[in-house]
Amino acid sequence: MKNVIRAAVLVVVVLGYQNCAPNAAYFSEVQTDQSSSIPADSCNSHSNGSTWMEPTTDIISENGACEFGGNLIYNYGKNVELICLNNAAVPTGNYEKGALLNQTGACLPQTCNGKPEGSTWSITNGTVTEPKSCPSSSVMVNSVYKKLDNYLCQSGKEVLVNSSKGDYVGVDGSCPAPDVSVSLSKATAAVNSSVGLITSGSNVSSMSFSCTDGQAGSLPIAQTSTQIKATQDLTCTVVGKNSESKQVSKSVSLSVTCGENEVKSGGKCVAYSCKSFVEIKSFPVTIPARTVEGVCYYAKLFSKIAVAPSSGSQLANVIARDHKKASDTSLTNVANPYVMGAFTNKVTLAGERTVKLSGSGSSLSSILVDNFVLVGSRLSSSSAAISNYRAWGSADTAIGTTGKIKVNNADVALTAFESGGTATIGTLVLTSDFAVGKEYELNINALDCGGSKALSDVYLIFQ
């Protein structure tokens, strides 16, 4: 009976200890093998009913207190409370932290809104300006930059260290743009002649030019005239650069006029030759400009007259030597010449042409005439009589020894090819009688001074 009462008392004591144990729910317990965490079932030197704390292999982990955040963990040993009952160590369910075993992680250092101690950073705060000279100009403007406030994290405080210039924003004001001017002393020039390239620059530090035929060079900034050669149709470009390599360019064009026996092809003058001939059927006529196709034009003015006694009408406004007495060189031995052929009509040249009188329509050959050929011309729009007369033929056509004849009572020089009789006259060039784009009235006569007459075919050729 005493043993029963003792056992009952022990149960009450154990229950009393369990109900009085502190609440251990606030501990973070990391359990190891539960079966091995409880000490051996032996009271050893502990008296029956006594309690004590016994270390185990379990671990209690606690978060470290970090003012600025972090992941610090403290790891402690776990001590459990035992009670000796009937010489056996029985766990009461209570426990406590044991010795600090180790720690993991760490607390973060003191920061400035998340920025670590000692770090630096910059914040844009408005703009700053500084004066700037415009390139190749005396004008001043302000360059605008971002203003940067520079900070340091020091003892957890954001400390303003200084302010500095940040990225370039732009210019307050405007710089004058670079500019050049370019012109030519003339827009049209004879091939291979010299032309002035007139240039000047403003707000530039260097200038140069280049032309489509390869002519090139540097130029002064001040106005100047540089001589270039009109080798072909040209476009010349002038480039000006300022000290920041910003550039501007302008161009001018030149048209060349080709020589007498040349035609323009692809802007270049090349030798011209007649590759085909087209007969002119009627007058007035406009002769097309030369092309590389080489089309030339002709009109037959007079037909051949075999040697025969002089006859026919006489030209009243012309006076020459009378060949009834050809050896008489007195100034009174004169007469109106006989007309073997007469042509008066209007011609316009649409472009450069060489105009000639020839004994053939498809080639250049001499004219045979007994005694002379007389040519005159005028602008069709003129009210004056035909003038600009020239004469070619035998020397004995001239009045006396003057070397001249008279047309409309005015002296006209005679170009002599023979001393007398039938004259063999080379091809006669009449180009000077014409200007491009204007209509001219042309007067051509084959004349005989008397005695006998003769004439070859005569053609008007436009090459």
Buried (B, 14 or more C-beta within 10 A) or exposed (E): EEEEEEEEEBEEEBEEBEEEEEEEEEBEEEEEEEEEBBBEEEBEEBEEBEBBEBEBEBBBBBEBEBEEEBEBBBBBBBBBBBBBBEEEBBBBEBBBBBEEEEBEEEBBBBBBEEBEBEEEEBEEEEBBBEEBEBBBBEBEBBBBBBBBBBBBBBEBEEEEEEBEBBEEEEBEEEBBEBBBEBBBBEEEBBBEEEBBBBBBBBBBBBBBBBBBBEBEEEBEBEEEEBEBBBBBBBEBBBBBBBBEEBBBBBBBEBBBBBBEEBBBBEBBBEEBEBEEBEEBEEEEBEBEEBEEEBBBBBBBBBEEBEEEEBEEEBBEEBBBBBBEEBEBBEEEBBBBBBBBBBBEBEBBBEBBBBBBBBBBBBEBBBBBBBBBBBBBBBEBEEEEEBBEBBBBBBBBBBBBEBBBBBBEEEEBBBBBBBEBBBBEBBBBEBBEBBEEEEBBBBBBBBBBBBBBBBBBBBBBBBB
